[in-house]
Amino acid sequence: MQVKREMTAQQAFQKLSDLCSRSEHCQHEMHEKMHQWGVSLEEQAQVIEQLISGRYIDDSRFARAFIYDKIRYSKWGRRKVEQALWAKHIDEEVSKPILDDVDDNEYLSILRPMLRQKRKSIRAASEYEATMKLIKFALGRGFTMDIIKQCLNVEDEDEFLD
């Protein structure tokens, strides 16, 4: 039977600094990795401090990259991004200003084409039912009701349906 050998703080720092130099990560992810590796809580705190002082991790920088990636590439709405940041233990004081900086037009430019595409595949007995299905879809993607309404209440209805 093989016994799991604990990793030293120096080994953990080396692995995590290599990982962080390739992509953005948050403190919580680093704690989880060190926990899996069997690094003691005291050593975890030391490694996190080293990573912060070496600017390998910065929760504010991580939140900014995460927010813009999830909105632009994953096509998530604000609520879904907020939930994901909460799950990563990013403080609301860090994430809220960054989320507030995202212009509503950014969400609109993402949601409108998604709703147009979704509209083509919806089977509904009435316009009301189709609209409700679109709203449910958009809410599931994390968009707020005010953004959804702006997309559905286009002046020229043909512009929305095309």
C-alpha positions, -999 to +999 in steps of 0.1 A: +000+000+000+014+033-011+012+063+014+004+097-001+035+119+004+028+155+014+042+182-008+066+208+007+057+245+006+086+251-019+074+224-042+038+238-040+051+273-047+070+261-078+041+242-093+016+270-086+039+298-099+043+278-131+006+273-134-001+310-127+024+322-152+004+305-179-031+317-170-050+337-144-061+320-112-076+331-079-065+325-043-093+299-037-081+277-066-046+278-052-059+268-017-078+239-032-048+226-051-026+228-021-052+210+000-053+182-025-015+180-024-016+177+014+001+210+021-005+222+057-026+253+064+004+272+077+024+264+046-006+273+024-007+307+039+030+312+033+027+300-004-003+323-010+016+352+005+046+344-019+023+342-049+006+375-041+039+393-034+053+379-066+022+391-084+014+356-096-021+359-083-043+389-079-080+383-073-089+417-089-069+409-121-084+374-121-120+387-117-115+412-146-102+385-169-128+360-158-157+384-163-147+395-197-140+360-209-173+346-196-193+374-211-176+376-245-166+340-252-190+319-231-219+343-237-229+344-200-251+371-185-243+391-154-261+368-129-243+337-141-209+354-139-218+367-103-226+331-093-194+317-107-173+344-090-191+336-057-183+299-062-146+309-066-148+330-034-141+363-051-151+391-028-181+411-040-162+443-033-137+432-059-161+419-086-190+443-083-171+474-097-158+454-126-192+440-134-207+475-131-182+487-157-196+463-183-219+483-205-254+471-211-247+473-249-221+445-244-248+422-230-273+433-257-248+426-285-244+390-271-280+383-262-298+396-294-281+371-318-285+343-293-323+350-291-326+352-329-310+318-332-330+303-304-362+317-319-357+296-350-357+264-330-386+272-306-419+254-312-447+272-295-485+274-299-486+311-294-464+342-295-468+345-258-455+309-253-425+316-276-416+347-257-418+329-224-395+302-237-370+329-249-371+346-215-365+313-197-336+305-220-320+340-215-325+338-177-308+304-177-278+320-195-277+345-166-290+376-183-311+401-162-347+407-169-341+443-180-316+432-206-339+405-218-368+430-221-346+453-241-339+425-266-375+414-269-391+449-271-373+460-303-392+487-320-391+470-354-403+434-347-389+422-380-354+432-368-358+408-339-373+379-358-348+380-387 
